[in-house]
Amino acid sequence: MSAAATSLDKSPLSTRAIAEAAKAASRVLAPLDEAARNAALEAMAKALEAAGAELLDSNEEDCSADSCAEGESLAPAMLARLKLDGAKLREMVEQVRSVAALPDPLGRGLDAIELDEGLDLTKVSVPLGVLAVIFEARPDAVTQIAALAIKSGNAVILKPGKEVERTAKVLVRVLREALAAQGLPADAVSLVVGRERAQELLGMHGLVDMVIPRGSKALVEYVQANTRIPVLGHAEGVCHIYVDKSADEELALRVIEDAKTDYPAACNAVETVLVHREIAAEFLPKLAERLRAKGVALHGDATVRDLLRGVEVEAVDDWHTEYGEMALSLGVVGSMDAAMEHIHAHGSSHTESILTEDTAAAERFLREVDAAGVFHNASTRFADGFRYGFGAEVGISTSKFHARGPVGLEGLTTYKYVLRGHGQVAGDYRASNKPGTSKPGEQARTFTHKRVAR
């Protein structure tokens, strides 16, 4: 195993040394065939299973520790993300294996053009290189990201939040040992800890190819403001559900309940429900009863509070609120246009859903709403790499460049152009006036530019 730091050692290697080792490891991973990468993933899955007891013990220490810098307790939403139990550990192992089962993202022919006879250009998918992932709370982020990185031929440097350091330390050690046992560089998965290391990592623009922040809005904005490395991520998950006047009532109640209560700490949980005015008087009391029975605190506009007299509903302080807990904003709108205007004004371009039996209305919503995910008659909770069939995700991006929505294997690749020739030179295709080569003003050769079936 390499000497690169993977623990909370008193004298770890420098951040630059870790990044340099990761860059070297990425060059070993990039040309590996799919079988070798899949074998490494299976070894990682088995190692996680074998280390289950140690992982749960380290996570229990994290959950009971006073991890906040100011000495305060963790917020309920963050504690929910941090907690690791047997079921979540099994899911983490399953995700590693599901990534191994996915098609190979590397070496895919994305395009092919014959420039001329015997001069062939292909566009081929390749790894990005080195990923730096800065994340808060979630131990499953380690296994998801590491699995996707190895499958896509990338090395990854993980920087966990203070609250999850103990769990991350064990996870990374286990994964590194599994890689080394397969004859692969352990530095393909590395760990750095501490706020100072995070800042240093963000300065490694010559070694790190992409930074992925996973956590709070403050974390994402800090990363975006403090690095020259391309950043992939999203700052918030202010997701909406619009209940149209033609919605199926029972379907709407069931979908909203799931979108809010299935895992309220997730960024794809619904935070605002907008209801068409024509059905609000009948629908809102039923929705309020259903959600309050689940322990959801309600916030509403003046119309909502008037329709729900006798029900405890606080005024909405800010429509651009990501609660991350059992709380929900409710609003009444006069039309789908008003709903879309509200979504574009207060949403975070994450995931938006319409509940309606009006196909034309649904199609217009799907076409016109600008977000990474737009759904019809479905819970926002489906916005997830595993549920999309990506095996896992390194995060969700609301950017319109490179990758958008849940980012899986494809988002961790780029491409290069490969040209195969037989001694051709650019001058062969340039107008020439030299005697004996061509007529004055004519080209010696011309491009064919034929698309080739892949």
C-alpha positions as CSV (number, residue, x, y, z in Angstrom):
1,M,0.0,0.0,0.0
2,S,1.2,3.5,-0.8
3,A,2.3,5.8,2.0
4,A,-0.3,8.5,1.1
5,A,-2.2,9.5,4.2
6,T,-5.5,7.9,4.9
7,S,-5.9,8.3,8.6
8,L,-5.9,11.1,11.2
9,D,-2.2,10.6,11.5
10,K,-0.2,13.2,13.6
11,S,2.2,13.7,10.7
12,P,0.2,13.1,7.4
13,L,1.6,13.7,4.0
14,S,1.0,17.1,2.6
15,T,-2.1,17.8,0.6
16,R,0.0,18.2,-2.5
17,A,1.7,14.8,-2.0
18,I,-1.7,13.2,-1.6
19,A,-3.0,14.9,-4.8
20,E,0.2,13.9,-6.7
21,A,-0.3,10.3,-5.6
22,A,-3.9,10.4,-6.7
23,K,-2.9,11.8,-10.1
24,A,-0.4,8.9,-10.5
25,A,-3.1,6.4,-9.5
26,S,-5.6,7.9,-12.0
27,R,-3.1,7.2,-14.8
28,V,-3.0,3.5,-13.7
29,L,-6.8,3.3,-13.6
30,A,-7.6,5.0,-16.9
31,P,-6.3,2.2,-19.2
32,L,-7.6,-0.7,-17.0
33,D,-10.1,-3.0,-18.7
34,E,-13.6,-3.3,-17.4
35,A,-13.0,-6.7,-15.8
36,A,-10.2,-5.4,-13.6
37,R,-12.3,-2.4,-12.5
38,N,-15.3,-4.6,-11.7
39,A,-13.1,-7.0,-9.8
40,A,-11.9,-4.1,-7.7
41,L,-15.5,-3.1,-6.9
42,E,-16.4,-6.6,-5.8
43,A,-13.4,-6.7,-3.5
44,M,-14.5,-3.3,-2.1
45,A,-18.0,-4.7,-1.5
46,K,-16.7,-7.8,0.3
47,A,-14.3,-5.7,2.4
48,L,-17.2,-3.4,3.5
49,E,-19.3,-6.5,4.5
50,A,-16.4,-7.9,6.5
51,A,-15.8,-4.5,8.3
52,G,-19.4,-4.1,9.3
53,A,-19.0,-4.1,13.0
54,E,-16.1,-1.8,13.0
55,L,-17.9,0.6,10.7
56,L,-21.0,0.7,12.9
57,D,-18.9,1.3,16.0
58,S,-17.0,4.2,14.5
59,N,-20.3,5.7,13.3
60,E,-21.8,5.4,16.8
61,E,-18.8,7.4,18.0
62,D,-19.5,10.1,15.4
63,C,-23.2,10.2,16.2
64,S,-22.5,10.6,20.0
65,A,-19.6,13.0,19.7
66,D,-19.8,16.7,20.1
67,S,-18.8,17.3,16.5
68,C,-19.8,20.9,16.0
69,A,-17.0,23.5,16.0
70,E,-19.0,25.7,18.2
71,G,-19.8,22.9,20.6
72,E,-23.5,22.7,19.6
73,S,-25.5,19.6,18.8
74,L,-25.9,18.4,15.3
75,A,-29.2,19.5,13.6
76,P,-31.7,16.7,13.3
77,A,-31.4,16.7,9.5
78,M,-27.6,16.3,9.6
79,L,-27.8,13.6,12.3
80,A,-30.3,11.7,10.1
81,R,-27.8,11.7,7.2
82,L,-24.9,10.8,9.5
83,K,-26.5,7.8,11.2
84,L,-25.3,4.4,9.9
85,D,-27.2,1.2,10.7
86,G,-27.2,-2.3,9.4
87,A,-29.8,-1.6,6.7
88,K,-27.9,1.4,5.4
89,L,-24.7,-0.5,5.4
90,R,-26.2,-3.3,3.3
91,E,-27.6,-0.6,0.9
92,M,-24.1,0.9,0.6
93,V,-22.7,-2.6,-0.3
94,E,-25.5,-3.1,-2.8
95,Q,-24.8,0.2,-4.4
96,V,-21.1,-0.7,-4.9
97,R,-22.2,-4.0,-6.6
98,S,-24.9,-2.2,-8.7
99,V,-22.2,0.1,-10.0
100,A,-20.1,-2.9,-11.1
101,A,-23.1,-4.2,-13.0
102,L,-23.5,-1.1,-15.1
103,P,-22.2,-0.8,-18.7
104,D,-18.6,0.3,-19.0
105,P,-18.5,4.1,-19.4
106,L,-15.0,4.2,-20.9
107,G,-13.8,3.6,-24.4
108,R,-17.3,4.3,-25.9
109,G,-17.2,5.6,-29.4
110,L,-19.3,8.8,-29.2
111,D,-18.7,9.8,-32.8
112,A,-16.8,8.7,-35.9
113,I,-15.9,10.7,-39.0
114,E,-13.9,9.8,-42.0
115,L,-11.9,13.0,-42.8
116,D,-10.5,11.4,-45.9
117,E,-9.8,7.9,-47.1
118,G,-7.4,6.4,-44.6
119,L,-7.7,9.4,-42.2
120,D,-10.3,8.5,-39.5
121,L,-11.4,10.5,-36.5
122,T,-13.2,9.0,-33.5
123,K,-14.5,10.6,-30.3
124,V,-13.9,8.3,-27.3
125,S,-15.1,8.5,-23.7
126,V,-12.3,8.8,-21.1
127,P,-12.0,9.5,-17.3
128,L,-11.8,13.0,-15.9
129,G,-8.8,12.1,-13.8
130,V,-8.8,13.2,-10.2
131,L,-12.0,14.1,-8.3
132,A,-12.0,16.0,-5.0
133,V,-15.2,15.5,-3.0
134,I,-16.0,17.7,0.0
135,F,-19.0,16.4,1.9
136,E,-20.9,16.7,5.1
137,A,-22.4,14.0,7.3
138,R,-23.2,11.2,4.9
139,P,-21.0,8.1,5.3
140,D,-22.7,6.5,2.2
141,A,-21.2,9.4,0.1
142,V,-17.8,7.7,0.6
143,T,-18.9,4.3,-0.9
144,Q,-21.1,5.8,-3.6
145,I,-18.4,8.2,-4.8
146,A,-15.5,5.7,-4.5
147,A,-17.4,3.0,-6.5
148,L,-18.4,5.4,-9.3
149,A,-14.8,6.8,-9.4
150,I,-13.2,3.3,-9.8
151,K,-15.8,2.2,-12.3
152,S,-15.1,5.3,-14.4
153,G,-11.3,5.1,-14.1
154,N,-11.0,8.2,-11.8
155,A,-9.0,8.6,-8.6
156,V,-10.8,10.4,-5.8
157,I,-9.7,12.5,-2.8
158,L,-12.4,12.6,-0.1
159,K,-12.7,15.4,2.5
160,P,-15.4,14.6,5.1
161,G,-17.0,17.0,7.5
162,K,-15.8,16.9,11.1
163,E,-19.0,15.1,12.2
164,V,-18.3,12.0,10.0
165,E,-14.5,11.8,10.2
166,R,-14.3,8.6,12.3
167,T,-16.6,6.7,10.0
168,A,-14.9,8.1,6.9
169,K,-11.5,7.1,8.2
170,V,-12.5,3.5,8.6
171,L,-14.3,3.4,5.2
172,V,-11.4,4.8,3.3
173,R,-8.9,2.5,5.0
174,V,-11.1,-0.6,4.2
175,L,-11.5,0.5,0.5
176,R,-7.8,1.2,0.1
177,E,-6.9,-2.2,1.5
178,A,-9.3,-3.8,-0.9
179,L,-7.7,-2.0,-3.9
180,A,-4.2,-2.9,-2.8
181,A,-5.2,-6.6,-2.5
182,Q,-6.2,-6.4,-6.2
183,G,-2.8,-5.0,-7.1
184,L,-4.2,-1.6,-7.8
185,P,-2.9,1.7,-6.3
186,A,-4.5,2.4,-2.9
187,D,-4.1,6.1,-3.7
188,A,-7.1,5.8,-6.1
189,V,-9.1,6.5,-2.9
190,S,-7.6,9.0,-0.4
191,L,-8.7,11.0,2.6
192,V,-7.8,14.5,3.9
193,V,-9.3,16.0,7.0
194,G,-9.5,19.4,8.5
195,R,-10.6,22.8,7.3
196,E,-7.1,23.9,6.4
197,R,-6.7,20.8,4.2
198,A,-9.9,21.6,2.4
199,Q,-8.6,25.0,1.5
200,E,-5.3,23.5,0.3
201,L,-7.2,20.9,-1.8
202,L,-9.2,23.6,-3.5
203,G,-5.8,25.1,-4.6
204,M,-4.7,21.9,-6.4
205,H,-5.9,23.1,-9.8
206,G,-3.0,21.5,-11.6
207,L,-3.7,18.1,-10.1
208,V,-7.4,17.9,-9.3
209,D,-9.8,17.9,-12.3
210,M,-13.2,18.4,-10.7
211,V,-14.4,19.4,-7.2
212,I,-17.8,18.0,-6.0
213,P,-19.2,19.6,-2.9
214,R,-22.0,17.7,-1.2
215,G,-23.7,19.4,1.7
216,S,-25.2,22.7,2.8
217,K,-25.7,25.8,0.6
218,A,-22.9,27.5,2.6
219,L,-20.5,24.7,1.8
220,V,-21.2,24.7,-1.9
221,E,-21.0,28.5,-2.1
222,Y,-17.7,28.4,-0.2
223,V,-16.2,25.9,-2.6
224,Q,-17.4,27.8,-5.7
225,A,-15.9,31.0,-4.4
226,N,-12.5,29.5,-3.4
227,T,-11.3,27.4,-6.3
228,R,-10.2,27.6,-9.9
229,I,-11.1,23.9,-10.4
230,P,-14.4,23.2,-12.1
231,V,-17.2,22.6,-9.5
232,L,-20.1,20.2,-10.0
233,G,-22.9,20.4,-7.6
234,H,-26.0,22.2,-6.3
235,A,-26.4,24.6,-3.5
236,E,-30.0,23.8,-2.5
237,G,-32.9,21.4,-3.0
238,V,-36.0,23.6,-2.9
239,C,-38.3,21.2,-4.7
240,H,-41.9,21.9,-5.6
241,I,-45.1,20.0,-6.3
242,Y,-47.9,21.7,-8.2
243,V,-51.3,20.2,-7.7
244,D,-53.3,21.1,-10.8
245,K,-57.1,21.5,-10.8
246,S,-57.3,18.2,-12.7
247,A,-55.3,16.2,-10.2
248,D,-56.4,12.8,-8.9
249,E,-57.0,13.6,-5.2
250,E,-55.8,10.3,-3.7
251,L,-52.8,10.1,-6.0
252,A,-51.9,13.6,-5.0
253,L,-52.2,12.9,-1.3
254,R,-50.0,9.8,-1.6
255,V,-47.3,11.4,-3.7
256,I,-47.0,14.5,-1.5
257,E,-46.8,12.4,1.7
258,D,-44.0,10.3,0.2
259,A,-42.2,13.4,-1.2
260,K,-42.1,15.0,2.2
261,T,-42.0,12.1,4.7
262,D,-40.0,9.3,3.0
263,Y,-36.7,11.0,3.9
264,P,-37.2,14.7,4.7
265,A,-33.5,15.4,5.1
266,A,-32.8,14.5,1.5
267,C,-32.3,17.3,-1.1
268,N,-35.0,15.8,-3.3
269,A,-37.7,16.0,-0.6
270,V,-40.5,18.4,-1.5
271,E,-40.3,21.7,0.4
272,T,-43.3,23.6,-1.2
273,V,-46.7,22.4,-2.5
274,L,-48.7,24.8,-4.7
275,V,-52.4,24.0,-5.1
276,H,-54.7,25.3,-7.8
277,R,-57.3,27.7,-6.4
278,E,-60.3,25.7,-7.8
279,I,-59.6,22.7,-5.7
280,A,-57.8,24.3,-2.7
281,A,-60.9,24.5,-0.4
282,E,-61.5,20.8,-0.7
283,F,-58.0,19.4,-1.1
284,L,-56.0,21.4,1.5
285,P,-57.9,20.2,4.6
286,K,-57.4,16.6,3.5
287,L,-53.7,17.2,2.8
288,A,-53.2,19.0,6.1
289,E,-54.8,16.1,8.0
290,R,-52.7,13.6,6.3
291,L,-49.4,15.4,6.8
292,R,-50.1,16.5,10.4
293,A,-50.8,12.8,11.2
294,K,-47.2,12.2,10.1
295,G,-45.8,15.0,12.2
296,V,-45.3,17.5,9.4
297,A,-45.3,21.2,10.5
298,L,-47.2,23.4,8.0
299,H,-46.4,26.9,6.8
300,G,-48.8,28.7,4.5
301,D,-49.7,31.9,2.7
302,A,-52.7,34.0,3.8
303,T,-55.2,32.0,1.6
304,V,-53.9,28.7,3.0
305,R,-54.2,29.9,6.6
306,D,-57.7,31.1,5.9
307,L,-58.8,27.8,4.4
308,L,-57.2,25.9,7.3
309,R,-58.7,27.8,10.2
310,G,-58.5,25.7,13.3
311,V,-55.3,24.0,12.0
312,E,-51.9,25.2,13.2
313,V,-50.3,26.8,10.2
314,E,-47.5,29.3,10.5
315,A,-46.9,32.1,8.0
316,V,-44.3,31.4,5.4
317,D,-41.2,33.4,6.2
318,D,-39.3,32.7,3.0
319,W,-40.5,30.7,0.0
320,H,-36.9,29.9,-0.8
321,T,-36.6,27.6,2.2
322,E,-35.1,24.2,2.2
323,Y,-36.4,22.8,5.5
324,G,-34.6,19.4,5.4
325,E,-37.0,18.2,8.1
326,M,-40.7,17.5,8.7
327,A,-41.9,20.9,7.6
328,L,-43.6,22.1,4.4
329,S,-44.7,25.4,2.8
330,L,-48.2,25.5,1.2
331,G,-49.4,28.0,-1.3
332,V,-52.5,28.6,-3.4
333,V,-52.1,29.7,-7.1
334,G,-54.7,30.8,-9.6
335,S,-53.2,29.0,-12.6
336,M,-50.4,26.7,-13.8
337,D,-48.7,29.9,-15.2
338,A,-48.7,31.3,-11.7
339,A,-47.3,28.0,-10.4
340,M,-44.5,28.0,-12.9
341,E,-43.7,31.6,-12.2
342,H,-43.5,30.8,-8.5
343,I,-41.2,27.8,-9.2
344,H,-38.8,29.8,-11.3
345,A,-38.8,32.7,-8.8
346,H,-38.2,30.6,-5.7
347,G,-36.9,27.1,-6.8
348,S,-33.4,25.9,-7.0
349,S,-33.6,24.2,-10.4
350,H,-33.4,20.8,-8.6
351,T,-36.6,18.8,-9.1
352,E,-40.2,20.0,-9.8
353,S,-43.4,17.9,-10.2
354,I,-46.9,18.4,-11.5
355,L,-49.8,16.2,-10.3
356,T,-52.6,16.3,-12.9
357,E,-54.8,14.1,-15.1
358,D,-54.7,16.7,-17.9
359,T,-52.1,15.4,-20.3
360,A,-51.7,18.7,-22.2
361,A,-51.1,20.6,-18.9
362,A,-48.6,18.0,-17.9
363,E,-46.7,18.1,-21.1
364,R,-46.6,21.9,-21.0
365,F,-45.2,21.8,-17.5
366,L,-42.5,19.3,-18.4
367,R,-41.6,21.3,-21.4
368,E,-41.5,24.8,-19.8
369,V,-40.3,24.3,-16.3
370,D,-36.5,24.9,-16.1
371,A,-35.0,22.4,-13.7
372,A,-32.7,19.4,-13.6
373,G,-35.7,17.1,-13.1
374,V,-39.3,17.7,-14.1
375,F,-41.9,15.0,-13.2
376,H,-45.5,14.2,-13.8
377,N,-47.6,12.3,-11.2
378,A,-44.5,11.2,-9.4
379,S,-42.7,12.0,-6.1
380,T,-39.7,14.3,-6.2
381,R,-37.9,11.5,-4.2
382,F,-37.2,9.7,-7.5
383,A,-34.5,12.3,-8.3
384,D,-31.7,10.0,-7.3
385,G,-28.9,8.3,-9.2
386,F,-29.7,4.8,-7.8
387,R,-33.3,5.1,-8.6
388,Y,-32.5,6.4,-12.1
389,G,-30.5,3.2,-12.7
390,F,-27.1,4.9,-12.4
391,G,-26.0,2.5,-9.6
392,A,-25.2,5.4,-7.3
393,E,-24.4,9.1,-7.7
394,V,-21.6,11.4,-6.8
395,G,-24.1,14.2,-6.3
396,I,-26.8,16.2,-8.0
397,S,-25.9,19.1,-10.3
398,T,-28.2,22.0,-11.1
399,S,-25.7,23.4,-13.6
400,K,-26.4,23.3,-17.3
401,F,-22.8,22.6,-18.2
402,H,-21.1,19.1,-18.3
403,A,-23.7,17.2,-16.2
404,R,-27.2,18.0,-14.8
405,G,-29.4,16.2,-12.3
406,P,-28.1,13.0,-10.5
407,V,-24.5,12.6,-11.7
408,G,-23.4,9.0,-12.2
409,L,-20.8,7.4,-14.4
410,E,-21.4,9.5,-17.5
411,G,-20.9,12.7,-15.5
412,L,-17.5,11.5,-14.4
413,T,-16.2,11.1,-18.0
414,T,-15.1,13.4,-20.7
415,Y,-13.8,12.6,-24.2
416,K,-10.8,12.8,-26.4
417,Y,-10.4,12.8,-30.2
418,V,-8.4,10.0,-31.7
419,L,-7.1,10.4,-35.2
420,R,-5.6,7.4,-37.2
421,G,-3.8,8.2,-40.5
422,H,-1.2,7.0,-42.9
423,G,1.3,9.9,-43.1
424,Q,-1.1,12.6,-44.2
425,V,-0.1,16.2,-43.5
426,A,-2.2,19.4,-43.3
427,G,-0.5,20.8,-46.3
428,D,-2.0,18.1,-48.5
429,Y,-5.4,19.9,-48.0
430,R,-4.2,23.5,-48.6
431,A,-4.4,25.4,-51.9
432,S,-1.0,25.1,-53.5
433,N,0.8,27.0,-56.2
434,K,3.8,24.8,-56.3
435,P,4.6,23.3,-59.7
436,G,3.9,19.6,-60.1
437,T,1.7,19.3,-57.0
438,S,-1.6,20.7,-58.3
439,K,-3.0,23.4,-60.5
440,P,-2.6,27.0,-59.1
441,G,-5.4,27.7,-56.6
442,E,-6.4,24.1,-56.3
443,Q,-6.1,21.8,-53.3
444,A,-4.0,18.6,-53.7
445,R,-6.6,16.7,-51.6
446,T,-10.1,17.4,-50.3
447,F,-11.8,16.2,-47.1
448,T,-14.7,13.7,-47.4
449,H,-16.1,14.3,-43.9
450,K,-18.2,11.2,-43.9
451,R,-20.1,10.1,-40.8
452,V,-19.2,6.5,-39.9
453,A,-21.7,4.2,-38.3
454,R,-20.5,3.3,-34.8
